[in-house]
Amino acid sequence: MAYDKELADRIRELIEPAPDVAEKKMFGGLAFLIGGNMAVAASGKGGLLVRVDPQESTTLLAREYVGAMVMGGREMNNWLRVDGEAVADDDALGEWIDRGVTYARSLPPKKDK
C-alpha cells in the first residue's frame, strides 16, 4: 500500500518550515525529519506514524485510534501509529505533528553520512 499523498501534503502544510526539516521515504511511507530524526510520517499502512517522548507514550496509547508501531513483529517504544480517523481535521493532525516535532527537536541532530 502506498502512503496517503493527501495526508503527506497536509503534513507539509502544517509542519513549520526550517532548514533542519527534510522529507525522506521510509517504512513504505513519507517521513518528515528534524535534524535527521523522524518526527512524523504518512504511513505506507495508512494513517500517521509519530515519534513521541517515551514518558508520554503510555498515556497516548490509551487514546482511541492510537496504537504502538510494530516493525518486524516488534513493538517500537515511543513510536505510535495514529489511524486516519484521528487526524481527519487539521487541528488534530497539528497536535500530533507538534508532538513529533517537539520530541525530534529534543534529540541531538544526526550527522550526515
CYANA upper distance limits for C-alpha pairs under 8 A (distance plus 0.5 A):
  1 MET  CA     28 GLY  CA      8.42
  1 MET  CA     44 GLY  CA      6.16
  1 MET  CA     45 LYS  CA      6.62
  1 MET  CA     46 GLY  CA      8.45
  2 ALA  CA     28 GLY  CA      7.40
  2 ALA  CA     29 GLY  CA      7.39
  2 ALA  CA     44 GLY  CA      5.52
  2 ALA  CA     45 LYS  CA      7.91
  3 TYR  CA      8 ALA  CA      8.43
  3 TYR  CA     28 GLY  CA      7.41
  3 TYR  CA     29 GLY  CA      5.42
  3 TYR  CA     30 LEU  CA      7.39
  3 TYR  CA     42 ALA  CA      6.33
  3 TYR  CA     43 SER  CA      5.81
  3 TYR  CA     44 GLY  CA      4.49
  3 TYR  CA     45 LYS  CA      7.27
  3 TYR  CA     46 GLY  CA      6.80
  4 ASP  CA      8 ALA  CA      6.85
  4 ASP  CA     42 ALA  CA      6.74
  4 ASP  CA     43 SER  CA      7.72
  4 ASP  CA     44 GLY  CA      7.74
  4 ASP  CA     46 GLY  CA      7.10
  4 ASP  CA     47 GLY  CA      8.17
  5 LYS  CA      9 ASP  CA      6.64
  5 LYS  CA     42 ALA  CA      8.22
  6 GLU  CA     10 ARG  CA      6.76
  7 LEU  CA     11 ILE  CA      6.68
  7 LEU  CA     42 ALA  CA      6.72
  7 LEU  CA     47 GLY  CA      8.47
  8 ALA  CA     12 ARG  CA      6.63
  8 ALA  CA     30 LEU  CA      7.46
  8 ALA  CA     41 ALA  CA      8.09
  8 ALA  CA     42 ALA  CA      6.00
  9 ASP  CA     13 GLU  CA      6.74
 10 ARG  CA     14 LEU  CA      6.78
 10 ARG  CA     90 ASP  CA      8.21
 11 ILE  CA     15 ILE  CA      6.36
 11 ILE  CA     93 LEU  CA      8.16
 11 ILE  CA     94 GLY  CA      8.48
 11 ILE  CA     97 ILE  CA      7.95
 14 LEU  CA     90 ASP  CA      8.49
 14 LEU  CA     94 GLY  CA      6.91
 14 LEU  CA     97 ILE  CA      8.28
 15 ILE  CA     94 GLY  CA      8.38
 15 ILE  CA     97 ILE  CA      7.34
 15 ILE  CA     98 ASP  CA      8.45
 17 PRO  CA     21 VAL  CA      7.07
 20 ASP  CA     33 LEU  CA      8.26
 20 ASP  CA     34 ILE  CA      5.90
 20 ASP  CA     35 GLY  CA      5.42
 20 ASP  CA     36 GLY  CA      8.14
 21 VAL  CA     32 PHE  CA      7.35
 21 VAL  CA     33 LEU  CA      6.07
 21 VAL  CA     34 ILE  CA      5.26
 21 VAL  CA     35 GLY  CA      7.09
 21 VAL  CA     36 GLY  CA      8.48
 22 ALA  CA     32 PHE  CA      6.21
 22 ALA  CA     33 LEU  CA      5.62
 22 ALA  CA     34 ILE  CA      7.12
 22 ALA  CA     35 GLY  CA      8.46
 22 ALA  CA     36 GLY  CA      8.06
 23 GLU  CA     30 LEU  CA      7.20
 23 GLU  CA     31 ALA  CA      6.09
 23 GLU  CA     32 PHE  CA      5.13
 23 GLU  CA     33 LEU  CA      6.61
 24 LYS  CA     30 LEU  CA      6.26
 24 LYS  CA     31 ALA  CA      5.71
 24 LYS  CA     32 PHE  CA      7.03
 24 LYS  CA     33 LEU  CA      7.95
 25 LYS  CA     29 GLY  CA      6.15
 25 LYS  CA     30 LEU  CA      4.98
 25 LYS  CA     31 ALA  CA      6.38
 26 MET  CA     30 LEU  CA      6.39
 26 MET  CA     31 ALA  CA      6.47
 27 PHE  CA     43 SER  CA      7.75
 27 PHE  CA     44 GLY  CA      7.37
 28 GLY  CA     43 SER  CA      7.17
 28 GLY  CA     44 GLY  CA      5.07
 28 GLY  CA     45 LYS  CA      8.15
 29 GLY  CA     41 ALA  CA      7.01
 29 GLY  CA     42 ALA  CA      5.98
 29 GLY  CA     43 SER  CA      5.01
 29 GLY  CA     44 GLY  CA      4.77
 29 GLY  CA     45 LYS  CA      8.33
 30 LEU  CA     41 ALA  CA      5.86
 30 LEU  CA     42 ALA  CA      5.79
 30 LEU  CA     43 SER  CA      7.22
 30 LEU  CA     44 GLY  CA      8.28
 31 ALA  CA     38 MET  CA      6.89
 31 ALA  CA     39 ALA  CA      7.98
 31 ALA  CA     40 VAL  CA      6.38
 31 ALA  CA     41 ALA  CA      4.47
 31 ALA  CA     42 ALA  CA      6.94
 32 PHE  CA     38 MET  CA      6.38
 32 PHE  CA     39 ALA  CA      6.42
 32 PHE  CA     40 VAL  CA      6.01
 32 PHE  CA     41 ALA  CA      6.31
 33 LEU  CA     37 ASN  CA      5.54
 33 LEU  CA     38 MET  CA      4.71
 33 LEU  CA     39 ALA  CA      5.97
 33 LEU  CA     40 VAL  CA      7.81
 33 LEU  CA    104 ALA  CA      8.20
 34 ILE  CA     38 MET  CA      6.81
 34 ILE  CA     39 ALA  CA      6.95
 34 ILE  CA    101 VAL  CA      7.37
 34 ILE  CA    104 ALA  CA      6.41
 34 ILE  CA    105 ARG  CA      6.85
 34 ILE  CA    109 PRO  CA      8.19
 35 GLY  CA    104 ALA  CA      8.17
 35 GLY  CA    105 ARG  CA      7.77
 35 GLY  CA    108 PRO  CA      8.15
 35 GLY  CA    109 PRO  CA      5.03
 35 GLY  CA    110 LYS  CA      6.61
 36 GLY  CA    109 PRO  CA      6.50
 36 GLY  CA    110 LYS  CA      5.64
 36 GLY  CA    111 LYS  CA      8.17
 37 ASN  CA    104 ALA  CA      6.17
 37 ASN  CA    107 LEU  CA      7.98
 37 ASN  CA    109 PRO  CA      7.41
 37 ASN  CA    110 LYS  CA      7.34
 38 MET  CA     51 ARG  CA      7.39
 38 MET  CA    100 GLY  CA      8.42
 38 MET  CA    104 ALA  CA      7.01
 39 ALA  CA     50 VAL  CA      6.52
 39 ALA  CA     51 ARG  CA      5.88
 39 ALA  CA     52 VAL  CA      8.42
 39 ALA  CA     97 ILE  CA      7.89
 39 ALA  CA    100 GLY  CA      4.82
 39 ALA  CA    101 VAL  CA      5.58
 39 ALA  CA    103 TYR  CA      7.68
 39 ALA  CA    104 ALA  CA      5.84
 40 VAL  CA     48 LEU  CA      7.39
 40 VAL  CA     49 LEU  CA      5.89
 40 VAL  CA     50 VAL  CA      4.97
 40 VAL  CA     51 ARG  CA      6.82
 40 VAL  CA     97 ILE  CA      6.89
 40 VAL  CA    100 GLY  CA      6.21
 40 VAL  CA    101 VAL  CA      7.95
 41 ALA  CA     48 LEU  CA      6.18
 41 ALA  CA     49 LEU  CA      5.49
 41 ALA  CA     50 VAL  CA      7.15
 42 ALA  CA     46 GLY  CA      7.62
 42 ALA  CA     47 GLY  CA      6.75
 42 ALA  CA     48 LEU  CA      5.47
 42 ALA  CA     49 LEU  CA      6.99
 43 SER  CA     47 GLY  CA      6.15
 43 SER  CA     48 LEU  CA      5.92
 43 SER  CA     49 LEU  CA      6.52
 46 GLY  CA     83 ASP  CA      7.56
 46 GLY  CA     84 GLY  CA      7.34
 47 GLY  CA     81 ARG  CA      7.46
 47 GLY  CA     82 VAL  CA      6.16
 47 GLY  CA     83 ASP  CA      5.05
 47 GLY  CA     84 GLY  CA      4.80
 47 GLY  CA     85 GLU  CA      8.48
 47 GLY  CA     87 VAL  CA      8.37
 48 LEU  CA     81 ARG  CA      6.25
 48 LEU  CA     82 VAL  CA      5.51
 48 LEU  CA     83 ASP  CA      6.95
 48 LEU  CA     84 GLY  CA      7.35
 48 LEU  CA     87 VAL  CA      8.45
 49 LEU  CA     69 MET  CA      7.86
 49 LEU  CA     79 TRP  CA      7.41
 49 LEU  CA     80 LEU  CA      6.10
 49 LEU  CA     81 ARG  CA      5.18
 49 LEU  CA     82 VAL  CA      6.72
 50 VAL  CA     79 TRP  CA      6.21
 50 VAL  CA     80 LEU  CA      5.68
 50 VAL  CA     81 ARG  CA      7.03
 50 VAL  CA     82 VAL  CA      8.00
 50 VAL  CA     96 TRP  CA      7.46
 50 VAL  CA     97 ILE  CA      7.98
 50 VAL  CA     99 ARG  CA      8.27
 50 VAL  CA    100 GLY  CA      6.01
 51 ARG  CA     78 ASN  CA      6.34
 51 ARG  CA     79 TRP  CA      5.04
 51 ARG  CA     80 LEU  CA      6.86
 51 ARG  CA     99 ARG  CA      8.24
 51 ARG  CA    100 GLY  CA      5.62
 51 ARG  CA    103 TYR  CA      7.54
 51 ARG  CA    104 ALA  CA      7.90
 52 VAL  CA     56 GLU  CA      7.41
 52 VAL  CA     57 SER  CA      6.94
 52 VAL  CA     78 ASN  CA      5.75
 52 VAL  CA     79 TRP  CA      6.73
 52 VAL  CA     80 LEU  CA      7.94
 52 VAL  CA     99 ARG  CA      6.69
 52 VAL  CA    100 GLY  CA      6.00
 52 VAL  CA    103 TYR  CA      6.22
 52 VAL  CA    104 ALA  CA      8.49
 53 ASP  CA     57 SER  CA      6.90
 53 ASP  CA     78 ASN  CA      6.75
 53 ASP  CA    103 TYR  CA      6.22
 54 PRO  CA     58 THR  CA      8.33
 54 PRO  CA     77 ASN  CA      7.57
 54 PRO  CA     78 ASN  CA      5.40
 56 GLU  CA     60 LEU  CA      6.64
 57 SER  CA     61 LEU  CA      6.59
 57 SER  CA     77 ASN  CA      8.32
 57 SER  CA     78 ASN  CA      5.91
 57 SER  CA     79 TRP  CA      8.36
 57 SER  CA     80 LEU  CA      8.35
 58 THR  CA     62 ALA  CA      7.24
 59 THR  CA     63 ARG  CA      7.94
 60 LEU  CA     66 VAL  CA      7.70
 61 LEU  CA     66 VAL  CA      6.05
 61 LEU  CA     67 GLY  CA      6.17
 61 LEU  CA     68 ALA  CA      7.47
 61 LEU  CA     80 LEU  CA      8.07
 62 ALA  CA     66 VAL  CA      7.73
 64 GLU  CA     86 ALA  CA      8.34
 65 TYR  CA     82 VAL  CA      6.36
 65 TYR  CA     83 ASP  CA      5.75
 65 TYR  CA     85 GLU  CA      7.69
 65 TYR  CA     86 ALA  CA      6.56
 66 VAL  CA     80 LEU  CA      7.21
 66 VAL  CA     81 ARG  CA      6.30
 66 VAL  CA     82 VAL  CA      5.14
 66 VAL  CA     83 ASP  CA      6.95
 67 GLY  CA     80 LEU  CA      6.23
 67 GLY  CA     81 ARG  CA      5.69
 67 GLY  CA     82 VAL  CA      7.03
 68 ALA  CA     75 GLU  CA      6.57
 68 ALA  CA     76 MET  CA      7.23
 68 ALA  CA     77 ASN  CA      8.11
 68 ALA  CA     78 ASN  CA      8.34
 68 ALA  CA     79 TRP  CA      6.78
 68 ALA  CA     80 LEU  CA      5.17
 68 ALA  CA     81 ARG  CA      6.25
 69 MET  CA     75 GLU  CA      6.25
 69 MET  CA     76 MET  CA      6.08
 69 MET  CA     77 ASN  CA      8.47
 69 MET  CA     79 TRP  CA      5.98
 69 MET  CA     80 LEU  CA      5.45
 69 MET  CA     81 ARG  CA      5.67
 70 VAL  CA     74 ARG  CA      5.73
 70 VAL  CA     75 GLU  CA      4.86
 70 VAL  CA     76 MET  CA      6.36
 71 MET  CA     75 GLU  CA      6.97
 71 MET  CA     76 MET  CA      7.39
 76 MET  CA     80 LEU  CA      8.49
 82 VAL  CA     86 ALA  CA      7.03
 82 VAL  CA     87 VAL  CA      8.08
 83 ASP  CA     87 VAL  CA      7.69
 84 GLY  CA     88 ALA  CA      6.60
 86 ALA  CA     92 ALA  CA      7.35
 86 ALA  CA     93 LEU  CA      8.22
 87 VAL  CA     91 ASP  CA      8.48
 87 VAL  CA     92 ALA  CA      5.67
 87 VAL  CA     93 LEU  CA      5.09
 88 ALA  CA     92 ALA  CA      7.68
 88 ALA  CA     93 LEU  CA      7.64
 89 ASP  CA     93 LEU  CA      6.85
 90 ASP  CA     94 GLY  CA      6.26
 91 ASP  CA     95 GLU  CA      6.78
 92 ALA  CA     96 TRP  CA      7.13
 93 LEU  CA     97 ILE  CA      6.67
 94 GLY  CA     98 ASP  CA      6.50
 95 GLU  CA     99 ARG  CA      6.86
 96 TRP  CA    100 GLY  CA      6.77
 97 ILE  CA    101 VAL  CA      6.49
 98 ASP  CA    102 THR  CA      6.37
 99 ARG  CA    103 TYR  CA      6.74
100 GLY  CA    104 ALA  CA      6.58
101 VAL  CA    105 ARG  CA      6.51
102 THR  CA    106 SER  CA      6.90
103 TYR  CA    107 LEU  CA      7.39
105 ARG  CA    109 PRO  CA      8.44
